[in-house]
Each structure stands twice: as structure tokens, then as C-alpha cells.
Amino acid sequence: MSAGHILVTGASGQLGQTLVRLWERSPIPQYQFSALPRMQLDIGKPDLAAAVLSELQPTVIVNTGAYTQVDKAESEGDAAYLINEAGTATLARWAAQNGAQLLHISTDFVFDGSSTSPYLPDSQTSPLGVYGASKLAGEKALLAADDGNGAIIRTSWLYSEYGNNFVKTMLRLMGERDAVSVVDDQIGSPTSSHSLAQLIFAMIQKRDYRGIYHWTDGASMSWFEFAQQIQSQALRAGILSKAIPITPIATSEYPTPAQRPAYSVLDRSRALEDFECPGLDWKRQLAEVIAELN
């Protein structure tokens, strides 16, 4: 007998694809499981989205759907807010009205990077750009509509074998070029979509969650340091045939339309404690994804 129906939005994204792949090995097989890409469930279209939700009647919604093009958001603010704020509000209202639980994925970009210690879930938010501001607006919409059955998971530097991400970009550039330059003055925490998926499964299994959680793989490093580790592991795995020089550069040497937080390390202790998640080693998480890419 099914314990309920889990619905994943944004199923064509990194996390969505990971949840689909890992579902059969999840600790909650008693649930019915559905995962829909944007073309089947567009949260930016409230009436159509509500109709799909009413047809499927999920008891748990995992919202991985988002506008995530950080730089493009600076010139496409309406599109970012349509998905990240209004879309989240649509899901939150439906969940509240129908007694469903909502797990919503958010980002470290809600912070301005002025801290020197890991951000807690209740740390002051102050996004630097449109993407972060739209994601924060989505968080507020969820909390405003929530009846106690919703939770926000902020994560950072997400990567996987799917989609576009820093790990895959670095592997491509390291295979094509004789040298690469990588920013060394932005500090954050890499997160494998595999470990984030396991947290989501653990939260659904426990059923008791509310408010804001942070999740990463526990490290604190610069993009430059992360690139070094990516190359090292890729060489051992045989994805790369030779090492190339990696040069550390300042953010000012690599200008982008959107400003990034200089420090966005997230404190994940609340999630570790509440859901008894093992503090998985970030290097092992990276090795698993590189093995999949190989």
C-alpha cells in the first residue's frame, strides 16, 4: 500500500534527474513517485500547474524547478521572478490548501557574502543580484503560505553528472586547453546532487520537517581549490590524460553581469542533527560523480 505520492518538479534539471535515478534505491519505496519536467508541469503558469497538481494529488512536492541562470537573470528579471517567486507561491498555496508537504530547494545566493563564518539557516539574508533576490522572494512566498508542512533546503555549488555545472565545465576545459584560470577569492561549499537527494529522501522518511535547512558536502574552499581537486581526481580516474596548470585569479579579473558572494559557506548542522544524516566526505562525493562521468 502506498504511503503517499511524491511529485518532483523540474525533473530535467540536475537534482531532478538525480532523484529519478536514485529513487529505486531510496529508503522510501512505499511511496508512489512521479517526476515531471517543465513542459509537463510549468510552475510559472499558475492555473495549468494547479490543474496538474489537482489531477495527481501529491502528498509530497519536491520543488527542484527554478530559473538558475545567474548572469542572465540580471537582464531577465521578470522571467526569474516568474519561476522562482510566483512559481514557488503557486506550489505553496496548493500544498497548504490540500494538506501536502512541500520541500523547496533554494540557494546560498540569498546571502551577500560579508560573513566570515558559515551561514546558519536564520542568518540575515541580503542577496546581491536578481537571481538571489528572486530565490529569496520564493522562500518568503512559501513561508507566507505554509501551514507547517513545508521546508526550504538551501544548497550551494551544486554539481552532478547531469546538466551544466562547474565540475563538467572544468573537465571539458582541462581536456581542451593547455592551462586554465580559476577564481580564488570566492569561498563556498561544493554539493553533490547525490548527497542532496539522500537528504531529501531522509526528510520525507522522517516526515517531520519545517522551516529552513542548509545542505552541502561539508567543505569550505575556493573555486580554484575545487578545480585543483577536480583535476587530481579526474587524472586518477583516467578522464584526463595529463595535468595542466591552473592559475588562481581574482574575481575582478573575471567580470560577470551578476555579483557573486565572496563567502557563502553554509552551516549544515541542523540538517545533520534533525535527520541523522551521515556527514559524507566531500572528496568521496566528487569521486562518485567523476566515476559516473567516466
C-alpha positions in Angstrom: 0.0 0.0 0.0 1.3 3.4 -0.9 2.3 5.8 1.9 1.6 8.7 -0.4 2.6 10.3 -3.7 5.9 12.2 -4.2 6.0 14.6 -7.1 9.3 16.1 -8.2 9.1 19.3 -10.3 11.9 20.4 -12.6 12.7 16.7 -13.4 15.0 17.6 -16.3 17.4 19.5 -14.0 20.5 18.2 -12.2 18.7 17.4 -8.9 15.5 16.2 -10.6 17.4 13.7 -12.8 19.4 12.5 -9.7 16.2 12.0 -7.7 14.8 9.9 -10.5 17.9 7.8 -10.8 18.3 7.2 -7.1 14.6 6.6 -6.4 14.8 2.8 -6.7 17.5 2.7 -4.1 15.8 5.2 -1.8 14.7 4.2 1.8 11.1 5.1 1.0 9.9 2.7 -1.8 6.4 2.6 -0.2 5.7 6.0 -1.9 4.3 6.4 -5.4 6.8 8.5 -7.3 6.4 11.0 -10.2 8.8 13.4 -11.7 7.7 16.0 -14.3 9.8 18.3 -16.4 8.8 21.9 -17.1 7.0 21.0 -20.3 4.6 18.8 -18.3 4.4 21.0 -15.2 5.3 24.6 -15.7 5.1 26.3 -12.3 5.3 29.6 -14.0 1.7 29.1 -15.2 -0.4 29.0 -12.1 -3.7 27.7 -13.4 -2.1 25.0 -15.5 0.2 24.0 -12.7 -2.7 23.8 -10.2 -4.7 21.6 -12.6 -1.8 19.1 -12.9 -1.4 19.1 -9.1 -5.1 18.5 -8.6 -5.0 15.6 -11.1 -2.0 13.9 -9.5 -2.9 14.7 -5.9 0.7 14.5 -4.5 1.2 14.3 -0.7 4.8 15.5 -1.0 6.1 18.0 -3.6 9.8 18.4 -4.1 10.3 21.6 -6.0 13.6 21.4 -7.9 12.3 23.7 -10.6 14.0 27.0 -10.8 15.3 29.8 -13.0 19.1 29.3 -12.3 20.9 31.4 -15.0 22.6 33.7 -12.5 24.0 36.2 -15.0 21.1 36.1 -17.4 18.8 36.9 -14.6 20.3 40.4 -14.4 18.6 41.2 -17.7 15.7 38.7 -17.4 14.3 39.7 -14.0 10.7 39.1 -14.9 11.5 35.5 -16.0 13.5 34.8 -12.9 10.7 36.1 -10.5 8.0 34.3 -12.6 9.6 30.9 -11.8 11.4 31.5 -8.5 8.8 33.6 -6.7 5.4 33.2 -8.4 6.0 29.5 -9.2 7.0 28.7 -5.7 4.0 30.6 -4.4 1.7 28.5 -6.6 3.1 25.3 -5.2 3.0 26.6 -1.6 -0.7 27.6 -1.9 -1.8 24.3 -3.4 0.2 22.4 -0.8 -1.4 24.4 2.0 -4.9 24.1 0.7 -4.6 20.3 0.0 -2.6 19.2 3.1 0.5 18.3 1.1 4.1 18.7 2.2 6.4 21.0 0.2 10.2 20.7 0.1 11.7 23.6 -1.8 15.3 23.9 -3.0 16.9 27.3 -2.5 20.4 28.8 -2.7 23.4 30.3 -1.0 22.9 33.4 -3.2 20.3 34.7 -0.7 23.4 35.9 1.3 25.7 38.8 0.4 29.0 37.0 1.3 30.0 39.5 4.0 30.2 36.8 6.7 33.4 35.2 7.8 31.8 32.1 9.4 29.3 29.6 7.9 25.8 30.9 7.4 23.1 29.5 9.7 19.5 29.0 8.5 18.4 32.0 10.4 21.4 34.3 9.4 20.5 37.6 7.9 19.8 37.4 4.1 20.8 40.1 1.7 21.1 39.0 -2.0 23.5 40.8 -4.3 21.7 40.1 -7.6 18.4 39.3 -9.2 18.8 35.5 -9.1 19.4 35.6 -5.3 16.6 38.1 -4.7 14.1 36.0 -6.7 15.0 32.9 -4.8 14.6 34.7 -1.5 11.2 36.0 -2.7 10.3 32.4 -3.3 11.3 31.4 0.2 9.2 34.2 1.6 6.2 33.2 -0.5 6.5 29.6 0.8 6.7 30.7 4.4 3.7 33.1 4.0 1.5 30.3 2.6 2.9 27.5 4.6 0.7 25.7 7.2 3.6 24.0 8.9 4.2 21.3 6.3 6.8 23.0 4.3 10.6 23.3 4.4 13.3 25.1 2.5 16.7 23.5 1.7 19.4 26.0 0.8 22.4 24.4 -1.0 25.4 25.7 -2.9 27.8 24.9 -5.7 25.6 22.0 -6.9 27.2 19.6 -9.3 26.4 16.2 -10.8 26.9 14.1 -13.9 23.8 15.9 -15.4 23.3 19.3 -17.0 25.7 22.2 -16.8 27.9 22.7 -13.7 31.4 23.7 -12.6 32.8 20.1 -12.5 31.7 19.3 -16.0 32.9 22.7 -17.3 36.3 22.2 -15.7 36.7 18.7 -17.1 35.9 20.0 -20.6 38.3 23.0 -20.4 41.1 20.8 -18.9 40.7 18.4 -21.8 40.7 21.2 -24.4 43.2 23.8 -23.1 46.8 23.9 -22.1 46.0 26.0 -19.0 43.0 27.4 -17.1 42.5 30.3 -14.8 40.0 30.0 -11.9 38.7 32.5 -9.3 40.4 32.1 -5.9 38.6 34.7 -3.8 35.1 33.3 -3.7 34.7 30.7 -0.9 31.9 28.2 -0.7 30.9 24.6 -0.3 30.5 22.1 -3.2 27.4 19.9 -3.1 26.9 16.7 -5.0 23.3 16.2 -6.1 23.6 12.6 -4.9 24.1 13.7 -1.3 21.3 16.3 -1.5 19.0 13.7 -2.9 19.8 11.4 0.1 18.9 14.3 2.4 15.6 14.8 0.7 14.8 11.1 1.0 15.7 11.2 4.7 13.4 14.2 5.3 10.5 12.5 3.6 11.1 9.3 5.5 11.0 11.2 8.8 8.0 13.4 7.8 8.8 15.9 10.5 10.3 19.0 8.9 9.6 22.7 8.8 11.5 25.9 8.3 14.9 26.3 6.7 17.8 23.9 6.4 21.2 24.1 4.8 22.9 21.3 3.0 26.4 20.9 1.4 29.1 18.3 1.5 30.8 20.0 4.4 33.9 21.6 2.8 35.0 25.2 2.6 37.2 26.2 -0.3 37.6 28.5 -3.3 36.7 27.7 -6.9 40.4 27.4 -7.6 40.9 24.8 -4.8 37.9 22.9 -6.1 39.3 22.9 -9.6 42.6 21.5 -8.3 40.7 18.6 -6.7 38.6 18.0 -9.8 41.8 17.7 -11.9 43.5 15.4 -9.4 40.6 13.0 -9.2 40.0 13.1 -13.0 43.6 12.2 -13.6 43.3 9.2 -11.2 40.1 8.1 -12.8 41.5 8.3 -16.3 39.1 11.0 -17.6 42.1 13.4 -18.1 45.3 12.2 -19.7 47.6 15.0 -18.5 47.7 17.7 -15.8 47.6 21.3 -17.0 48.5 24.5 -15.0 45.6 26.0 -13.0 46.2 29.7 -12.2 44.4 31.4 -9.3 42.8 34.8 -10.3 40.8 37.4 -8.5 37.1 37.9 -9.2 37.9 41.3 -10.6 39.9 39.6 -13.4 36.8 37.6 -14.4 33.9 40.1 -14.5 30.4 38.8 -14.8 27.0 40.5 -15.1 25.9 39.3 -11.6 27.9 39.8 -8.5 28.7 36.6 -6.5 29.0 36.4 -2.7 32.7 36.3 -1.7 31.9 33.9 1.1 28.8 31.6 1.0 29.7 28.6 3.2 26.6 27.1 4.7 26.3 25.5 8.1 24.5 22.2 7.7 24.5 21.1 11.4 20.7 21.4 11.8 20.1 19.0 8.9 22.7 16.6 10.2 21.1 16.6 13.6 17.4 16.5 12.7 17.7 13.8 10.1 20.6 11.8 11.4 22.4 12.2 8.0 26.0 10.9 7.9 28.5 13.7 7.3 29.6 12.3 3.9 33.1 13.1 2.8 33.1 15.7 0.0 36.1 14.1 -1.8 34.2 10.8 -2.0 31.1 12.6 -3.3 33.2 14.2 -6.0 34.8 10.8 -6.8 31.4 9.2 -7.3 30.3 11.8 -9.8 33.6 11.7 -11.7 33.2 7.9 -11.8 29.8 8.3 -13.3 31.2 10.7 -15.9 33.9 8.2 -16.8 
